[in-house]
Every structure is written in structure tokens, then in C-alpha cells.
Amino acid sequence: KNIAKKILFLKEVVGGIGKAHYSSCFIYDSLLLMHVLSQKSHRIIYVTYRSFIENFFRIMLQLEDEDRTGVCQLIELMKNKYTNPKEKGICIYLSSEYSECCNFVHSNIKAEMNIYEYYKDIITSDEIDDRKMRKIINRIMKCMNKVVELIILTQPQLVDRVFYRRKQQLKYLIGEGTYHLWVSEYESKC
């Protein structure tokens, strides 16, 4: 439920920040994340999660749709663009999450994931139990909260325009605490 609310907020806002292609890809990744959680595959989840983070970087950097900047450079650009301690902290967190995803995407031994050699093992495996799934969902939820927070910190006027005359809906989608953060940021920048 909370993930869905964050996605609805992001869908409303990201088109006003980034270019069409990366904004669409980011929303697609957000929706796909909800779907792949049912797949119970570390690799499928983390490939999608990694794409979600990368496309968020591209949106926040307002890169052109044809841009081919590599991820290491994207991370550096994000850290250089957002120098406020809160904003920089979120960028560092997101880059750390991206690196963790890479462990699964590239089958790094640090990921401690099962490596199957037979198709039958792949389709019959249940590699993520309920406890692990809750941890993954909590991790993704924390990331989405950080994404929303960075938008609130850096784009309060845009959020105001998008949710003009719909502040109750905004509060519902992002939660009361984040809503108060938005009010504070909006008032300080206007």
C-alpha cells in the first residue's frame, strides 16, 4: 500500500523534472518493482531495483533522452549537484543501494545468492522466504522514501504546482512527516 502511494506521487511529479524517456522508464521500473516482488528471485528484483535507481539519477540530473553517461559518472554528478548535507546523504545512500544491487546483477559472491545450473532448479526454487521478502520490501520502501525526500528537498515549487489545490492528496501519498518537510522546504524557498 505504501509503495503504491509513493509510486502515485512519483508518477505525478517526475514528468516535471526529467525528460520524457527517462521519466517513463522510471515509472515503469517503479511499477515493475511491485510485480517482480512476486517472482521471488533475487536477481530479477535487484535488476529492476538497480534500473529504478539509475533512471532516478538520470531524471534528477535532467539528462537528455539520448544521453549515455555511465553509472559511475552519474553517481559523481549527483554528489556534485546536491551539496546540501541532507541531499548529499540521500545521494550517498542511493549510490550504496545501487552498488548492493550490482552484487546480485553480477553474481558477486557477496550477494550470497543461489547459483543454479539446471532450468528445473530455477523454476522450482523458492529462494526468498517470507523473512527475506519483508527485508527486501522494507529496503525498497526506504529507497522510495529517500527518492521522495530528495524530490521534496530539491523541487518544492514543482510539487506545489503539481498538487495545486490537492494538498490533502499530497499529504496522503507522501505521509504526514514528509508533508511537513515539504511545507518547510516550500516556505523557505518562496
Solvent accessible surface area in square Angstrom, and as a share of the most:
residue,aa,sasa,rsa
1,K,178,0.75
2,N,82,0.42
3,I,17,0.09
4,A,35,0.27
5,K,32,0.13
6,K,15,0.07
7,I,5,0.03
8,L,95,0.47
9,F,0,0.00
10,L,0,0.00
11,K,118,0.50
12,E,71,0.32
13,V,0,0.00
14,V,2,0.01
15,G,55,0.53
16,G,49,0.47
17,I,9,0.05
18,G,11,0.11
19,K,75,0.32
20,A,79,0.61
21,H,91,0.41
22,Y,20,0.08
23,S,9,0.06
24,S,71,0.46
25,C,35,0.21
26,F,0,0.00
27,I,20,0.10
28,Y,133,0.51
29,D,8,0.04
30,S,0,0.00
31,L,88,0.44
32,L,49,0.24
33,L,1,0.00
34,M,85,0.38
35,H,107,0.48
36,V,6,0.04
37,L,22,0.11
38,S,78,0.50
39,Q,81,0.36
40,K,66,0.28
41,S,23,0.15
42,H,21,0.09
43,R,100,0.37
44,I,81,0.41
45,I,0,0.00
46,Y,7,0.03
47,V,68,0.39
48,T,9,0.05
49,Y,1,0.00
50,R,53,0.19
51,S,37,0.24
52,F,0,0.00
53,I,0,0.00
54,E,37,0.17
55,N,16,0.08
56,F,0,0.00
57,F,1,0.00
58,R,19,0.07
59,I,0,0.00
60,M,1,0.01
61,L,25,0.13
62,Q,87,0.39
63,L,28,0.14
64,E,102,0.46
65,D,46,0.24
66,E,141,0.63
67,D,40,0.21
68,R,222,0.81
69,T,23,0.13
70,G,43,0.41
71,V,31,0.18
72,C,111,0.67
73,Q,103,0.46
74,L,0,0.00
75,I,24,0.12
76,E,92,0.41
77,L,64,0.32
78,M,1,0.00
79,K,48,0.20
80,N,101,0.52
81,K,97,0.41
82,Y,10,0.04
83,T,98,0.57
84,N,72,0.37
85,P,115,0.73
86,K,111,0.47
87,E,20,0.09
88,K,69,0.29
89,G,37,0.36
90,I,5,0.03
91,C,2,0.01
92,I,89,0.45
93,Y,40,0.15
94,L,0,0.00
95,S,11,0.07
96,S,64,0.41
97,E,11,0.05
98,Y,17,0.06
99,S,64,0.41
100,E,51,0.23
101,C,0,0.00
102,C,29,0.17
103,N,23,0.12
104,F,15,0.06
105,V,19,0.11
106,H,123,0.55
107,S,46,0.29
108,N,58,0.30
109,I,162,0.82
110,K,148,0.63
111,A,11,0.08
112,E,160,0.72
113,M,28,0.13
114,N,82,0.42
115,I,114,0.58
116,Y,64,0.24
117,E,149,0.67
118,Y,150,0.57
119,Y,161,0.61
120,K,143,0.61
121,D,57,0.29
122,I,94,0.48
123,I,107,0.55
124,T,93,0.54
125,S,38,0.25
126,D,100,0.52
127,E,26,0.12
128,I,0,0.00
129,D,70,0.36
130,D,95,0.49
131,R,137,0.50
132,K,77,0.33
133,M,20,0.09
134,R,143,0.52
135,K,125,0.53
136,I,10,0.05
137,I,63,0.32
138,N,99,0.51
139,R,72,0.26
140,I,1,0.01
141,M,29,0.13
142,K,105,0.44
143,C,0,0.00
144,M,0,0.00
145,N,64,0.33
146,K,54,0.23
147,V,0,0.00
148,V,1,0.00
149,E,43,0.19
150,L,0,0.00
151,I,0,0.00
152,I,0,0.00
153,L,5,0.03
154,T,27,0.16
155,Q,43,0.19
156,P,0,0.00
157,Q,66,0.29
158,L,13,0.06
159,V,0,0.00
160,D,25,0.13
161,R,158,0.58
162,V,36,0.21
163,F,0,0.00
164,Y,134,0.51
165,R,201,0.73
166,R,80,0.29
167,K,55,0.23
168,Q,134,0.60
169,Q,73,0.32
170,L,0,0.00
171,K,53,0.23
172,Y,123,0.47
173,L,6,0.03
174,I,4,0.02
175,G,30,0.29
176,E,103,0.46
177,G,59,0.57
178,T,35,0.20
179,Y,28,0.11
180,H,98,0.44
181,L,38,0.19
182,W,8,0.03
183,V,43,0.25
184,S,64,0.41
185,E,32,0.14
186,Y,62,0.23
187,E,119,0.53
188,S,87,0.56
189,K,90,0.38
190,C,102,0.61
